[in-house]
Amino acid sequence: MTQIKPEKPQPEPRTAYKVFRTLGTRWMDNDAYGHVNNVVYYSWFDTAVNAYLIEQGVLDIHHGETIGLVIETQCNYFSPLAFPQTVEAGIRVARLGSSSVRYEIGLFAQGEPLTAAKGHFIHVYVDKQTRRPVPLPFNLKTVLETLV
């Protein structure tokens, strides 16, 4: 039986993303190999998406009744990033469910046409107290639909 190899992930252009956020690298982001350590990329994913949602007025991290919990995350790396580069994070929504969202993020070195890395994470939105899934709040869903 022949096994089919999955397609190798490829960098994507800026046009694949709906909105962008600028993120700074820090001295401590570099690892012993002279580039940003892989764990920092996941922090950038969280920062880019959550800052955007806060700015849009649809995420209240202090008093909101609905919160997003990450249930899956993944990243592919194509070219290194390092301090003191500026990073631009492109954001899009690949799937919008009744209580979950798949965010996809492309990380670009400032001004570069293709992603240095790209990845995703899935939030399941839950009641802050019970931690049980709830339907996406109307105002959140409205903003997310612009990113699809």
Buried (B, 14 or more C-beta within 10 A) or exposed (E): EEEEEEEEBEBBEBEBBBBBBEBEBEEEBBEEEEBBEEEBBBEBBBBBBBBBBEEBEBBEEEEEEBBBEEEEBEBBBBBBBBBEBEBBBBBBBEEBEEBBBBBBBBBBBEEBEBBBBBBBBBBBBBEEEEEEBBEBBEEBBEBBEEBE
